Amino acid sequence: MWVLLVRKGYQDTDPAPRAAVVTKLKGAAVAEVGGAGRRLWDAADYARPPQGENVLFLVTNFIATAKQAQGTCPESPSVLDATCTEDADCPVGNPVVRGIKTGKCVMFNNTHSTCEIYGWCPVENNTLPRKPLLAEAENFTLFIKNTVHFTKFNFSKCNTLQTNDPTYFKSCTYDPFFNPSCPVFRVRDMVEAAGETFGDLALLGGSIGVRIEWDCDLDHPAAQCQPQYSFSLQDRRYNFRTASYYWDSQRRLFRNLLKLYGIRFDISVHGQAGKFSIIPAAVSFGTGIAFFGAATVVCDLVLLYLDAKADFYWKEKFEEVRMGPLWRDEGAALQRVPCCCVSSVTGFPAVGDSGFGAAQPCCQPQLGLASALSGQVLET
C-alpha cells in the first residue's frame, strides 16, 4: 500500500523533461577603472554572456590595467622565475607568464630586478581592492525564465505567471510564500540562500548553483504544477581576464586589460511528471499481493526455527496423530510402517519417512495396505 499510494505506484512517469532557460540581469553601478576614471557599469558590462543562458557571470570586482601596448618592459617580481641578478639569469626566448624573455636583467623598482620581456606593457596590475568595486551589485535582479516539456504526456509548463500586466515582472520579486510565480531574484537573496554573505563572495568571486525542481502530478490541475528553487555554494574564488582593443591616432594598437572577479550562476533544471496508467497500477498491486504471500512464509520460518519459543509455535501450528508401530508380514520378514504428523491447518502430513527415503502420504492408507497384505495388524 505504501508503494501504491504514497509512492504513487499507480502512475506512469516521465523523469526526463526537456528544458529551456533564459536569463536577464538588471542593474547599474559606478566604479573607478584604473586610469580611465569613473565608469558606469550596466548589464552589457557586468553580465557575461550578454545573451543570457543557463550559465551566467556577474562582475562584482575587478583589477584594471589601462593603455597596454606591445613592447619591452620588466616582468613583475611576483611572477615565478622572473627575478634576476644578471643577464645570464634571463635566457633569451624563454617564456614567462606575460611574455618572452629578451635576455636582459633590468630594474623593476628600487628594490627588485627582473627579467625584461617582450609582451603587453606595462605588465598587469596585481593590486586587489580591499572591498568589491561593484558592491551595488547585491541589489541587481536576475530574471530566470524556465520552460519544461514532458514529451511522454505532451505537457508543457512555464515558471512565469500568465498575466496581461506588462509591468508585473518589472516590479515583483520572488518570495516562496507570497510571490512564488515571479522568477525575479535579487542577487543578495540568492547568495544568502546559499549560506554566504554577498560582501565576502563578491571580493574574490565564487560559484552558486541554482536548482529548479519540477514535480508535476498530472492527475491534478496543471496550475498545481509549480517549480521549487534551491541555491547552493559550489566554489569560492572565481575570476578571468578580458580586454578591449583600440588604435590611437598613430595607428598603434592598445588595450585595456580587466581581471574580473564575480559570481557565476549555474542553473540546472530537474523534474518528473506522473499520470495514472492501468499497467503500472496493476503491476504495483500484484507486487504487493505477492509480497504479503512471501511475508507469511518468512514469518513461519522465523517462528519455527529461529524463535526462542519455536517448540510452542510448532505445537500450535501442527497436530500430532500418534499410533502404535504397525508391522506387516511379507513372507518371512516383518516390516515396520511408520506413523505421521498431520497439520491442523492443511490436513496433510507434516513429516513422514518410510525409512527408504520416500515420503509417505499418511498412516491410514498404509494401515489398509498392511491389513490387505498380511490379514492382521499388530498394535503394541
Secondary structure, 3 states (H helix, E strand, C coil): CHHHHHCCCCEEEECCCEEEEEEEEECCEEEECHHHCEEEECHHHHEECCCCCCEEEEEEEEEEEEEEEEEEEECCCCCCCCECCCHHHCCCCCECCCEEEEEEEEECCCCCEEEEEEEEECCCCCCCCCCCCCHHHHHCEEEEEEEEEECCCCEEEECCCCCCCCCHHHHCCCECCCECCCCEEEHHHHHHHCCCCHHHHHHHCEEEEEEEEEEEECCCCHHHCCCEEEEEEEEECCEEEEEEEEECCCCCEEEEEEEEEEEEEEEEEEEEEEEECHHHHHHHHHHHHHHHHHHHHHHHHHHHHCCCCHHHHHHHHEEECCCCCEEEEECCEEEEECCCEEECCCCCEEECCCCCCCCCCCHHHHHHHHHHHHCCCCCC
